[in-house]
Amino acid sequence: MKWIEILKHQEKIKTKGIKITKTKKKTISIIGASRKLGVTHICLSLANFLHSALKREVLYIELAEESQLLSTVGEKQINFDGTVGFVFKGVTYILACDVEKALKLLNSHSGYIIVDIHNYDEKTKCIFERCDKRIVIGSMKPWCRRDLDILLSKMKGVDDMGMNFYNKTTLKRENADFEKEFHRTMKTLPIIDNPFLIKEKEFKPLLEMLM
């Protein structure tokens, strides 16, 4: 794998032949235009890649009314900054988090933060816009197009700086259709087998998502 430099700062480390740069706090929010597009899967993949491969401190915020992850990551409960959290494979999770608590954590936590946003609305948009890097996962499939149109309409006026669009499918034609219609670049979402066991061949696409 070729050497890749990301996130400019001071001290450089080597991980599996990749040149990484240590950084200050980095916040990443991810939202899907439709359900079942792999938002939580890629959030978990990025969080565990950052911790296990890049040795970063990672906080995972599940911005949702109900948790989908409690049965998976909820074995070890902790007190994290005055709120109930869970630690699983070195990543700290705040589950079923509300907007007020998420804003507090974004302001106070010094490490990486991954925000898994279950629903984009007037309340959660402030969290999405607050993050350094914002990722939107959509699909140009006919049955998903309306959802994508609705989400992009809600995002009208949001600063595109730091925002990236990903397609759940691997069809380049769909990416080209998105770019032609919306005048924005759409990339293909990486395929990660197991978000809790990141393979070396999956390092590069995950790094590219973080850049």
N, C-alpha and C positions, 0 to 999 in steps of 0.2 A: 504494500500500500504506500502511495506517495505521501510525502510530508505535507501537512496542512497547518497553516497558522491561523488561529481564530482569536477573536476578542482581545485586542491589544491591551497589554499591561506590562508588568515588569518580569517576574520570575517565570522561566520556561521549564516545562517538564516533558518527559518522554513517556508515552504510553502506547505500547504495541506498534512502535515505529511511526507514530503520529506526533508531530510537533504541536504542543498545546501551549497556550499562554494563560497563566493564572489571571483572574479578573476579580473585580469587586462585584457587588450584588448584581445579579441578572434576573429579570423577571420575564416569564414567557406565558402568554395566555393562548388557549386553543379552544376553538368553537367549531361546531359542525352545522352545516345548513340543514341537514336532515338527520334523523336517528339512524343508528347502525352504520355510521361511516368510519368508525374506528377512532373516535376522538380519545376515549379513555385508554385504548390500547396504545396509541402513540404517545400519550402523556406518560403512561407507565414506562414505556420504552425509553423515552428521553430522561425521565427521572432516574431510572436504574442505570442507564448508560453514564450519566453524569456522576453518579455516586461510585459505581463499581469500577468503571474504566478510567474516569478522569479524577476520581478521588475528591469530588466536590461535596460540600454540605448541601443537601437538597430538602426543601420543604414542598410538599405536594398539597395543594388546596383543591378540594372537591367542592366547587361552588354549585350547590344543589340543595333542594328541599329534603330529599331523601338520599341516603348513601347506597351506592351500588357496590362499594368496595369493602364494607365492614367485615363481611364473612371471609374475605381474602386477606386483608392486611391488619385486621383488628385484634390480633392475639396479644400484643404487648401494649398496654395503655400507659400513657405518661401525662404529666402536666407540662404543657408547652406554652410558655408566655401567658399563663393564666387561663388557658383553655385546654380542653381534653384533646389529646393527640394520640397517635399510635405510631410505633416504629416497626418497620418490616424491612428486613434485609438492608438496614442502614439508612433508609429513607424515612423521613417523618411525614406523617399524613394527618391533615385536619379534614375530617369527613363531614359531609352535609353542612358545609360552612355557609353562613349568610354574608351579605355584602359588607355590613359594618365590621364584622370580625375580619373579613378578608382584607379590607382596607388597612386595618390596624396592623395586620401581619405584613402586608406589603411595605408598610412604613418602618416596621421595627426589625424584621429579620434581615440578617446581613449576608446570607448565602443565596444560592440559587432558589428560585421559586417557580414551580410549574402550576398554573391555574387551569384546571379542567372545568370549563364552563358548560353546564348542561343546557342552559337556555339563555339566548341573547334577548334582553329586553331593556327597558329604560333604567332598571335598577342595576343590572349586571354590566351594562355597556361601560360604566365608569371604571370597572375593574379591567375590562378588555382594553380600553384606551389607555389605562394607566401603565400597562406593561411595556417593557422595552421592545419586546418582539411579540408580534401578534400573528397567529396562524389560523387560517380559515380553511376547513376541509369541506369540499362540496362534490357534486357530481353533475355531469351534463346528461345523464340518462333522462329520458323523457319523463319518467315518474318522479324524478328528483328536481327537475328544472324549476318548477314553481317555488319550491322551498328555497332554492338558491337565489331566485329573483327576489323573494320576500326578504331574505337576510341582507342582500346587498342594498335593497331599498332602505332597510333600517339603518344600514351603515353609511348612508349617504351623508357626506360632509365630514366623515371621520378621516383624519390624517392618514395617508397611505404609508408614511414613513415607518419602516419596521414591520409592515404587513406582508405576509406571503400567502399565496393560495395553492392548495393541493387538491388533486383529484384522487378519489379512492381507486379508480380503475387505472389500468396500464395502457389504455388506448391513447396514442399520441393525437389521433384525430380529434378526440374530445378536448384535449388541451388546446389545440389549434382553434377549435370552435369557440371556446371560452375567450381566448385572446382576441379573436376577431370581433366578438360581440361586446365584450366588456373592456377591451383595450388594457388588459392586465395579464401578466404572465401567470400561467398555471403549471405547476410541477406535479409529478406523479408521487404519491405517498409511498414511502419505503415499506416493503413487506418485512415485518419482523415476526419471527416464529414464536418466540416466548419473551415477553417484556421483562421477565424476571431472570432471564438467562441470556444476555446479549452475546451474540457470537462475533468473532473478529471481523467476519465478512460484512457485518451490519454496521460496523463503526463508521465507515465513510458516509453513508446516507444520513445517519443520525447527526454526525458532525456538520454536514451541509445544512441541515435544518436549523442548527444552532448559530450558524454564521450570519 
